[in-house]
Amino acid sequence: MSTMTDDRNEGQAQPPMPLRNEELHGLTRCTRCKLSYLPAKSTSALRLTYCSFLCELGDLGFSIAGLEHMEMKKKGAEGEPAPEPEAEPVAP
């Protein structure tokens, strides 16, 4: 081989090898959809539990990120207590 082609591959990193069967069995499984996934690639806030944001939202009914930004809604003026709901008659 010529020395002109040998120096081309020195500065480049090798491409990642595909996963082998043993490595696929060690992947984390999503609690909701049971698919294998890499936790580092998960879009969920609970990376070790759900494979994506949608599985987290579908299983819990809310997302952790949404819960962190939630604010309490005030029912009445600050000085007066919130009105109590009226009792409804129970059908026999």
KATATA-V767006 format. One record per backbone hydrogen bond with DSSP energy under -1.0 kcal/mol. NH is the residue of the N-H (numbers start at 1). CO is the residue of the C=O. E is the energy in kcal/mol with one decimal. If there is no record, write none. Layout:
# KATATA-V767006
<<NH CO E> <NH CO E>>
This chain:
# KATATA-V767006
<<24 20 -1.8> <25 21 -1.5> <28 37 -1.1> <30 35 -2.4> <31 49 -2.5> <34 30 -1.2> <37 28 -2.4> <41 38 -1.6> <47 45 -1.0> <49 46 -1.9> <50 46 -2.3> <56 52 -1.8> <57 53 -2.6> <58 54 -2.6> <59 55 -2.2> <60 56 -2.4> <61 57 -1.8> <67 63 -2.0> <68 64 -2.0> <69 65 -1.1>>
